[in-house]
Amino acid sequence: MGKRDSSKTRVVPVFNQLISYDKTGLSWLDRLLKLPHIPTQHGYISIPDSLPVIDLGWGNNEKALDPPISLLRWLINNLEIDPEEDSTDSEATRRKRKALFQKDPEAIKKALSLLERPKRPGKAWYILEGKTQPDVYIETSTLIIVIEGKRTEPTSTLNTKWMPVRHQMLRHLDCAWEVKGSREVFGFFILEGEGRADAVQIPKHWISLLSETVSTETINRSLPHRNIDERERIAKSFLGATTWQKVCIEFGIDWNSLPNTC
């Protein structure tokens, strides 16, 4: 990220202006949700009208979302990556995870038992995915929105430490899905656009990734703990991407007022 940290130079200044203009979100959230799309796909996703914002987070107040316990169970039973390749954990942790990797029934039984304790720790040898933090989290009584802001990054995170395929946006949506209750969940990227000022487009190198995010293989491998119906619904909750320039145009934010570096 460095001096062009997307959170400090795009996310915070843009969303601070939106929320300072209207803390309820009623005047801008519906409009914001109509901006993203997947360039290679057509069709309109029906999004219910939003109600006042009741929770939000970005910048220093990013919202951390717990991984689904069903995913943690799946990882205990299906660990694919050899812990010996990890040099950041203690020898004891590597040894216990090695037993999971080797499908040791006693180690699996012990890990699953510990996972069911009322208070789940953030880190432990049997916890194989941590919390996820979308750049923007917005919650109303009918919606949960997760947004990932990018600027100079050529791609999104496509894996986690213990999953070879775990796309960043699907991870956000999956964790939000776990706590949504009766609400709808939606997620999208906001990217630094390219092209003329009057015709800004999603960068070409991002277009294939947006389509890949909702491909059958990516969905299945990123959400192995979900049933077919849930996978399809989570895939449909991905709205695609828009650009920071289009967001600024839509809401009358002076593009030149955004810091270039931090």
N, C-alpha and C positions, 0 to 999 in steps of 0.2 A: 504493500500500500504506500508507505513512505510519505513524501510531501503531498502527494495527490490522493490521499486517503479518501475514498468515496464517501465514507460516513461523515467525515468532518467537512468536506468541501461540497457535498451534494445533499446527502440525506438530512443532516441536521438543519442547515440553512433553509432548505425547501420546506420541510415539514414543520419547522418552527414557525415559518410564515403562514402556513395553512392553518395551524392550530391557533395562532395569535389572531388571525382574521375571524375564525369561527370555532370556538372550543367544542361545540356540539358536533361538528363535522357535517351537519345537514346540508350546508351550501356547497360542499366540495367533494364529499366521499363518493356519492353516486357518479359524479362527473369523472372522478379519478378512475373508477372501475370500468369506465367505457373506453379508456385510452389503450390498454394493452391488447395485443392480438398475437397470433402465431402466423407469420407471413405465408407459410405453405398450406395453411388450412383456411377453410371458409365456414361460415355459419355463425350464428349469434347465440351466446350463452345467456340464458335467462338468469338475471341476478335480482333478488328481491330488493325493494326499496330499503335503504338503510334507515335506522333510527339513531337517536343521539349516541355519540361515543361514550362508552362507560369505562374503557380501559385502553391504554396505549403505551407504547414504548419505543424509543429510538435513542441513538447517541449514548450518553452515560446511563440512560435508563432502559437499555435494551431488555426485552422480555426473554427469559430463559424458559424453554419448554422441555419437559421431561420426555425421555424416550418411552414408547409404549412398552408395557411389561410383557406383552405378547412377543415383541421383537427381542427383548432380552432373553426370554425363554428360548426362542428360535435360535439365537446365537449360541447359547449354551449347548444346545443339541446339535448344532450344525457349524461349528467353528471351522472356517476354511483356511485361515492363515496361520502358519506355524509360528507360535510365540517365540521360538528360538531366534527368529529374525529381529525381534524387538530388543533394543538395548536400553530402553528407558525405564523398564520395570525392574523390580527387585528380583533376585534369584528365586525367592519363595513364590512370588506371583507368577513368574515364567513357568515354574515347575507345575503349579496347579493348572495353569492354562494349557500347558503341554498335555496334561492328562485329559482335558476337555477335547483338545485337538485330536488326540488318539482314541477318542470315544470310550474312555474309561467309565464304565457304568456307575461306579461309586463316586467318582468325581462329579459326574453329571448330576447324580442324585443329590449330592451335598450342595452343589451350586444352586439347583432349583429350590431346594429347601431354604437356603439363605435368602434367595430372591423373594420368597413369600413373607418374610418378616414385615411387620407393620411399618417400620421406619426403614426405608431403603437408602443406603448411603450413596453419595454422589460418585465415589470411587471405591472399588473393591475388585478382587481378582475375578469375581464372577459377573461384574458389570462390564459389558463389552460395547456399550455406546453411552456417551455422555449426553448432556443437555444440548439442544440446538438453540441458536439465537438469531432469528431473522433480523435484518437491519431495521425493519419497521413492523410493529405489531399494532393492529387496530381492532378493537372489539366493540360490538354493539349487542343489543339483546337478540339480534337476528343473524349477525355475521361475525366471523373471525377472518381478518385479512392479514396475510403475511407477505412481506415485500422484501426482496433482496436488491440492494442498489449496487451497481457496478459502474466503474469509470474507465480505468486503464486496463482492467483485468481482461485477458483474452478469452477466458472461459469461466465456467462455474466449477465448484468443487464436485467431483464425480464419484468420490469414494470416501469411506471413513477408515479408521485404523484397522477394523476387523471385518469390513465388508468391501470386496473388490468393486462392487457397483452399489452406490448409494448416493444418487444425485441430490445435491444440496436443496433444491426447491422441493423435491418429493419428501425429503427428510423433514423440512419445515411443515409441509402440509400434513404429513403422517402424524407428527407430534401434536399439531393443532387439532387434527381429527379426533385424537384421543380424549380431548377435553371439550369438544364442541357441543355435546348434548343435542338439542334440537336445532342448533344454528347451522347455517351454511358456512362452508370454508372456501376461501379463494386465495390464490397466490399468484404473484407475477414478478418479473424483473423490471427495473428501470435502468436503462443503459445510456451511455454517452453516445448520442447519435452521430452519424457522419453524413457528409454531403453539404449542399448549399443551405444557407440559413433558412430559405423559404421552402426547402424540400428535404428536411432532415429525415434520414432513414435509419432503421435498425442496422448496425454493422453486419456486413455479409458473413463474417466468421461466426456470428451468433445464430444465424438463421437455422443452420443445420442442427445446432445444439438444442434450440427450442423444440424442433420436431423430434429429436432424439429423446428428449425428456419424457414424452408421452408415447414412445414406441412400446410395443408389447414386451420386448426383451428388457428394456430399461425399467418399466413398471414392475414386471415380475421379479427382477433381481433386486430392485430397490425396496420392494414391499413384499418379501417372501412370507411374512407372517399374516398377511391380509388375504381374505378370500377373494374370489373372482369379482364379485359384486363390489366390494370395497375398493379393489384396485381400479375398476372402471370409474367409479364415482370420484376417487381421488384424482385420477387422470383428467377427468372433466373439470375439476376445480382449478386446474392450472390455466390461467388466462393468457399466458405468453409473456410479451414484453412491450414496453413503450420506451420513450427516451426522455431524458431530463429536459431537453429542449422543448418537447411537446407539452410536458407538464408545466413548464414555465409559461409557455404561450397560453395554455388553457386558463391559467389562474393569474395572468398578468404579473408574473414575477420577473423582475429585471434580470436577464441572463448575466449581464455584466456585474451584477451585485454579488454573484456567487464567487467565493474565494477560489483562486486557481491552485493555491498551495496552502498547507497548514503548518 
